[in-house]
Amino acid sequence: MAVPPKLAGLIKGNLAAPNTLELYIDYLCPFSKKLLVNVDEGLWPLIQQSKDFKDQVKIVVRPTPQPWHVSSPLLHEAALAVANVAPGKFWEFSVLLIKSQDRWYDERAKDLTPNTIRDELAAFAGKYVPDKAAVRRLLEPAEGNSGGQVVPDLKYVIKVGRQNGIHVTPTVLFNVRSL
């Protein structure tokens, strides 16, 4: 399934590659962590070294927050904010965020306000993107109940998952077929 140009940072590899590996992950899911780290450190280097597969496969990260991970939507919003501010840093940020997921596990996050978590995530993003203030601005809730500026992006990625019958993470699709 296509990715809107605004979210092209979710794609790793040749945008025109004929094959697509989609990774539906939750940044707080320990199984998603295993998947993303193994793809980043194992599968992607193999693809890049292969004359048969290089430029033939692209990987799309599909952020998919799970409702049982309370602070998960905030981590997904932060990742999408990075995709907006510094698209070329999305993959690196995603891997580092998921490797650091225990910082936002329920036990630690239970006494933190959502704004405190947003501040922490913007500071974390600031290590990898040139403008952490821009990330924080995208996370700031608007008036009313519409959420931050990246909420439409989050709604989009959730909608894609639902359209494809994705209910748990991690889920992997190759050329829109479940693996």
Phi and psi in degrees as GROMACS dihedral restraints (atoms count N, CA, C in turn):
[ dihedral_restraints ]
;  ai    aj    ak    al  type     phi  dphi    fc
    3     4     5     6     1   -66.3    20    10
    4     5     6     7     1   161.7    20    10
    6     7     8     9     1  -119.9    20    10
    7     8     9    10     1   131.6    20    10
    9    10    11    12     1   -59.8    20    10
   10    11    12    13     1   146.6    20    10
   12    13    14    15     1   -51.3    20    10
   13    14    15    16     1   -35.9    20    10
   15    16    17    18     1   -59.8    20    10
   16    17    18    19     1   -28.5    20    10
   18    19    20    21     1  -108.8    20    10
   19    20    21    22     1    23.5    20    10
   21    22    23    24     1   -59.2    20    10
   22    23    24    25     1   -22.5    20    10
   24    25    26    27     1   -62.8    20    10
   25    26    27    28     1   -18.0    20    10
   27    28    29    30     1   -71.5    20    10
   28    29    30    31     1   -10.5    20    10
   30    31    32    33     1  -100.7    20    10
   31    32    33    34     1   132.6    20    10
   33    34    35    36     1  -111.7    20    10
   34    35    36    37     1   128.0    20    10
   36    37    38    39     1   108.9    20    10
   37    38    39    40     1  -168.6    20    10
   39    40    41    42     1   -69.4    20    10
   40    41    42    43     1   116.2    20    10
   42    43    44    45     1   -58.5    20    10
   43    44    45    46     1   -27.3    20    10
   45    46    47    48     1   -92.7    20    10
   46    47    48    49     1     6.1    20    10
   48    49    50    51     1   -57.6    20    10
   49    50    51    52     1   139.1    20    10
   51    52    53    54     1   -74.6    20    10
   52    53    54    55     1   -14.7    20    10
   54    55    56    57     1  -118.4    20    10
   55    56    57    58     1   141.5    20    10
   57    58    59    60     1  -127.8    20    10
   58    59    60    61     1   125.6    20    10
   60    61    62    63     1  -104.7    20    10
   61    62    63    64     1   116.5    20    10
   63    64    65    66     1  -105.1    20    10
   64    65    66    67     1   130.9    20    10
   66    67    68    69     1  -114.6    20    10
   67    68    69    70     1   108.7    20    10
   69    70    71    72     1   -90.2    20    10
   70    71    72    73     1   110.7    20    10
   72    73    74    75     1  -129.1    20    10
   73    74    75    76     1   155.2    20    10
   75    76    77    78     1  -115.2    20    10
   76    77    78    79     1   127.2    20    10
   78    79    80    81     1   -64.7    20    10
   79    80    81    82     1   -13.8    20    10
   81    82    83    84     1  -106.3    20    10
   82    83    84    85     1     3.5    20    10
   84    85    86    87     1   -88.0    20    10
   85    86    87    88     1   121.4    20    10
   87    88    89    90     1   -62.9    20    10
   88    89    90    91     1   -28.6    20    10
   90    91    92    93     1   -75.4    20    10
   91    92    93    94     1   -35.0    20    10
   93    94    95    96     1   -63.8    20    10
   94    95    96    97     1   -36.5    20    10
   96    97    98    99     1   -60.6    20    10
   97    98    99   100     1   -47.4    20    10
   99   100   101   102     1   -58.4    20    10
  100   101   102   103     1   -44.6    20    10
  102   103   104   105     1   -62.3    20    10
  103   104   105   106     1   -55.1    20    10
  105   106   107   108     1   -63.6    20    10
  106   107   108   109     1   -41.8    20    10
  108   109   110   111     1   -64.9    20    10
  109   110   111   112     1   -42.4    20    10
  111   112   113   114     1   -66.8    20    10
  112   113   114   115     1   -37.6    20    10
  114   115   116   117     1   -65.7    20    10
  115   116   117   118     1   -43.7    20    10
  117   118   119   120     1   -66.2    20    10
  118   119   120   121     1   -43.7    20    10
  120   121   122   123     1   -92.9    20    10
  121   122   123   124     1   -19.9    20    10
  123   124   125   126     1  -116.4    20    10
  124   125   126   127     1   -62.1    20    10
  126   127   128   129     1   -68.2    20    10
  127   128   129   130     1   -48.5    20    10
  129   130   131   132     1   -60.1    20    10
  130   131   132   133     1   -45.0    20    10
  132   133   134   135     1   -60.3    20    10
  133   134   135   136     1   -36.5    20    10
  135   136   137   138     1   -64.7    20    10
  136   137   138   139     1   -41.9    20    10
  138   139   140   141     1   -60.8    20    10
  139   140   141   142     1   -44.3    20    10
  141   142   143   144     1   -68.4    20    10
  142   143   144   145     1   -28.0    20    10
  144   145   146   147     1   -85.2    20    10
  145   146   147   148     1   -13.9    20    10
  147   148   149   150     1   -89.0    20    10
  148   149   150   151     1   127.1    20    10
  150   151   152   153     1   -68.1    20    10
  151   152   153   154     1   -24.9    20    10
  153   154   155   156     1   -79.9    20    10
  154   155   156   157     1   -29.5    20    10
  156   157   158   159     1  -109.6    20    10
  157   158   159   160     1   -21.9    20    10
  159   160   161   162     1   -58.1    20    10
  160   161   162   163     1   134.0    20    10
  162   163   164   165     1    67.7    20    10
  163   164   165   166     1     5.8    20    10
  165   166   167   168     1  -106.2    20    10
  166   167   168   169     1   -13.0    20    10
  168   169   170   171     1  -131.7    20    10
  169   170   171   172     1   131.9    20    10
  171   172   173   174     1  -116.9    20    10
  172   173   174   175     1   152.3    20    10
  174   175   176   177     1  -115.8    20    10
  175   176   177   178     1   131.5    20    10
  177   178   179   180     1  -115.6    20    10
  178   179   180   181     1   123.2    20    10
  180   181   182   183     1   -86.0    20    10
  181   182   183   184     1   126.7    20    10
  183   184   185   186     1  -113.8    20    10
  184   185   186   187     1    93.4    20    10
  186   187   188   189     1   -58.9    20    10
  187   188   189   190     1   127.1    20    10
  189   190   191   192     1  -137.8    20    10
  190   191   192   193     1    88.3    20    10
  192   193   194   195     1   -67.2    20    10
  193   194   195   196     1   138.3    20    10
  195   196   197   198     1  -100.0    20    10
  196   197   198   199     1   137.0    20    10
  198   199   200   201     1   -65.4    20    10
  199   200   201   202     1   -21.1    20    10
  201   202   203   204     1   -81.2    20    10
  202   203   204   205     1    -7.9    20    10
  204   205   206   207     1  -101.3    20    10
  205   206   207   208     1    98.9    20    10
  207   208   209   210     1   -56.6    20    10
  208   209   210   211     1   -44.8    20    10
  210   211   212   213     1   -90.1    20    10
  211   212   213   214     1     3.4    20    10
  213   214   215   216     1   -55.0    20    10
  214   215   216   217     1   -45.6    20    10
  216   217   218   219     1   -57.3    20    10
  217   218   219   220     1   -32.5    20    10
  219   220   221   222     1   -67.9    20    10
  220   221   222   223     1   -38.7    20    10
  222   223   224   225     1   -66.6    20    10
  223   224   225   226     1   -38.9    20    10
  225   226   227   228     1   -67.4    20    10
  226   227   228   229     1   -38.6    20    10
  228   229   230   231     1   -62.4    20    10
  229   230   231   232     1   -40.8    20    10
  231   232   233   234     1   -62.9    20    10
  232   233   234   235     1   -43.1    20    10
  234   235   236   237     1   -63.0    20    10
  235   236   237   238     1   -41.2    20    10
  237   238   239   240     1   -69.2    20    10
  238   239   240   241     1   -33.0    20    10
  240   241   242   243     1   -63.4    20    10
  241   242   243   244     1   -41.7    20    10
  243   244   245   246     1   -62.8    20    10
  244   245   246   247     1   -41.0    20    10
  246   247   248   249     1   -59.9    20    10
  247   248   249   250     1   -31.7    20    10
  249   250   251   252     1   -78.6    20    10
  250   251   252   253     1   -41.4    20    10
  252   253   254   255     1   -81.1    20    10
  253   254   255   256     1   -42.0    20    10
  255   256   257   258     1  -142.3    20    10
  256   257   258   259     1    76.2    20    10
  258   259   260   261     1   -51.5    20    10
  259   260   261   262     1   -36.0    20    10
  261   262   263   264     1   -70.3    20    10
  262   263   264   265     1   -10.0    20    10
  264   265   266   267     1  -103.3    20    10
  265   266   267   268     1    -2.4    20    10
  267   268   269   270     1   -58.6    20    10
  268   269   270   271     1   -48.6    20    10
  270   271   272   273     1   -61.8    20    10
  271   272   273   274     1   -50.4    20    10
  273   274   275   276     1   -58.4    20    10
  274   275   276   277     1   -44.9    20    10
  276   277   278   279     1   -63.3    20    10
  277   278   279   280     1   -42.0    20    10
  279   280   281   282     1   -59.8    20    10
  280   281   282   283     1   -44.9    20    10
  282   283   284   285     1   -64.4    20    10
  283   284   285   286     1   -45.7    20    10
  285   286   287   288     1   -68.7    20    10
  286   287   288   289     1   -35.9    20    10
  288   289   290   291     1   -64.9    20    10
  289   290   291   292     1   -45.9    20    10
  291   292   293   294     1   -69.3    20    10
  292   293   294   295     1   -32.0    20    10
  294   295   296   297     1   -67.7    20    10
  295   296   297   298     1   -24.0    20    10
  297   298   299   300     1  -102.9    20    10
  298   299   300   301     1    15.3    20    10
  300   301   302   303     1   -55.2    20    10
  301   302   303   304     1   -32.0    20    10
  303   304   305   306     1   -63.0    20    10
  304   305   306   307     1   -18.1    20    10
  306   307   308   309     1   -62.5    20    10
  307   308   309   310     1   -23.9    20    10
  309   310   311   312     1  -120.2    20    10
  310   311   312   313     1    17.7    20    10
  312   313   314   315     1   -60.4    20    10
  313   314   315   316     1   156.7    20    10
  315   316   317   318     1   -52.2    20    10
  316   317   318   319     1   -45.1    20    10
  318   319   320   321     1   -57.4    20    10
  319   320   321   322     1   -44.9    20    10
  321   322   323   324     1   -76.9    20    10
  322   323   324   325     1   -36.8    20    10
  324   325   326   327     1   -84.1    20    10
  325   326   327   328     1   -10.3    20    10
  327   328   329   330     1   -58.3    20    10
  328   329   330   331     1   -30.7    20    10
  330   331   332   333     1  -100.3    20    10
  331   332   333   334     1     4.5    20    10
  333   334   335   336     1   -93.5    20    10
  334   335   336   337     1   144.5    20    10
  336   337   338   339     1   -79.1    20    10
  337   338   339   340     1   157.4    20    10
  339   340   341   342     1   -55.4    20    10
  340   341   342   343     1   -37.8    20    10
  342   343   344   345     1   -68.2    20    10
  343   344   345   346     1   -33.7    20    10
  345   346   347   348     1   -63.6    20    10
  346   347   348   349     1   -42.8    20    10
  348   349   350   351     1   -65.0    20    10
  349   350   351   352     1   -41.0    20    10
  351   352   353   354     1   -60.2    20    10
  352   353   354   355     1   -43.1    20    10
  354   355   356   357     1   -60.8    20    10
  355   356   357   358     1   -44.3    20    10
  357   358   359   360     1   -62.0    20    10
  358   359   360   361     1   -42.9    20    10
  360   361   362   363     1   -67.2    20    10
  361   362   363   364     1   -38.3    20    10
  363   364   365   366     1   -65.2    20    10
  364   365   366   367     1   -40.3    20    10
  366   367   368   369     1   -65.1    20    10
  367   368   369   370     1   -41.4    20    10
  369   370   371   372     1   -61.1    20    10
  370   371   372   373     1   -44.9    20    10
  372   373   374   375     1   -63.1    20    10
  373   374   375   376     1   -32.0    20    10
  375   376   377   378     1   -60.7    20    10
  376   377   378   379     1   -18.3    20    10
  378   379   380   381     1   -75.7    20    10
  379   380   381   382     1   -17.6    20    10
  381   382   383   384     1  -123.2    20    10
  382   383   384   385     1   -15.6    20    10
  384   385   386   387     1  -122.3    20    10
  385   386   387   388     1   151.6    20    10
  387   388   389   390     1   -69.6    20    10
  388   389   390   391     1   -22.3    20    10
  390   391   392   393     1  -132.6    20    10
  391   392   393   394     1    84.3    20    10
  393   394   395   396     1   -66.6    20    10
  394   395   396   397     1   -27.5    20    10
  396   397   398   399     1   -64.2    20    10
  397   398   399   400     1   -36.6    20    10
  399   400   401   402     1   -65.9    20    10
  400   401   402   403     1   -39.4    20    10
  402   403   404   405     1   -61.4    20    10
  403   404   405   406     1   -47.0    20    10
  405   406   407   408     1   -62.6    20    10
  406   407   408   409     1   -39.4    20    10
  408   409   410   411     1   -61.0    20    10
  409   410   411   412     1   -39.1    20    10
  411   412   413   414     1   -68.2    20    10
  412   413   414   415     1   -22.9    20    10
  414   415   416   417     1   -87.9    20    10
  415   416   417   418     1   -16.5    20    10
  417   418   419   420     1   -66.9    20    10
  418   419   420   421     1   125.8    20    10
  420   421   422   423     1   -64.6    20    10
  421   422   423   424     1   141.8    20    10
  423   424   425   426     1   -82.1    20    10
  424   425   426   427     1   178.4    20    10
  426   427   428   429     1   -65.8    20    10
  427   428   429   430     1   154.2    20    10
  429   430   431   432     1    79.2    20    10
  430   431   432   433     1  -139.0    20    10
  432   433   434   435     1  -126.0    20    10
  433   434   435   436     1    28.6    20    10
  435   436   437   438     1   -92.8    20    10
  436   437   438   439     1    -5.2    20    10
  438   439   440   441     1    77.8    20    10
  439   440   441   442     1  -168.5    20    10
  441   442   443   444     1   -80.1    20    10
  442   443   444   445     1   179.6    20    10
  444   445   446   447     1   -68.1    20    10
  445   446   447   448     1   -19.5    20    10
  447   448   449   450     1   -92.6    20    10
  448   449   450   451     1    -1.5    20    10
  450   451   452   453     1   -58.8    20    10
  451   452   453   454     1   -39.8    20    10
  453   454   455   456     1   -59.2    20    10
  454   455   456   457     1   -35.8    20    10
  456   457   458   459     1   -66.4    20    10
  457   458   459   460     1   -41.1    20    10
  459   460   461   462     1   -64.0    20    10
  460   461   462   463     1   -42.4    20    10
  462   463   464   465     1   -61.8    20    10
  463   464   465   466     1   -38.4    20    10
  465   466   467   468     1   -62.6    20    10
  466   467   468   469     1   -49.9    20    10
  468   469   470   471     1   -66.9    20    10
  469   470   471   472     1   -33.2    20    10
  471   472   473   474     1   -67.6    20    10
  472   473   474   475     1   -41.9    20    10
  474   475   476   477     1   -60.5    20    10
  475   476   477   478     1   -41.9    20    10
  477   478   479   480     1   -59.8    20    10
  478   479   480   481     1   -44.7    20    10
  480   481   482   483     1   -61.4    20    10
  481   482   483   484     1   -45.2    20    10
  483   484   485   486     1   -64.2    20    10
  484   485   486   487     1   -40.4    20    10
  486   487   488   489     1   -59.5    20    10
  487   488   489   490     1   -32.1    20    10
  489   490   491   492     1   -94.5    20    10
  490   491   492   493     1     9.6    20    10
  492   493   494   495     1    73.0    20    10
  493   494   495   496     1    25.1    20    10
  495   496   497   498     1   -84.7    20    10
  496   497   498   499     1   120.9    20    10
  498   499   500   501     1  -122.4    20    10
  499   500   501   502     1   -18.2    20    10
  501   502   503   504     1  -135.9    20    10
  502   503   504   505     1   162.1    20    10
  504   505   506   507     1  -122.5    20    10
  505   506   507   508     1   151.3    20    10
  507   508   509   510     1   -79.3    20    10
  508   509   510   511     1   152.1    20    10
  510   511   512   513     1  -131.8    20    10
  511   512   513   514     1   139.2    20    10
  513   514   515   516     1  -121.6    20    10
  514   515   516   517     1   131.9    20    10
  516   517   518   519     1  -120.9    20    10
  517   518   519   520     1   140.7    20    10
  519   520   521   522     1  -122.2    20    10
  520   521   522   523     1   119.2    20    10
  522   523   524   525     1    50.6    20    10
  523   524   525   526     1    42.7    20    10
  525   526   527   528     1    62.7    20    10
  526   527   528   529     1    30.8    20    10
  528   529   530   531     1  -121.4    20    10
  529   530   531   532     1   133.8    20    10
  531   532   533   534     1   -67.4    20    10
  532   533   534   535     1   136.3    20    10
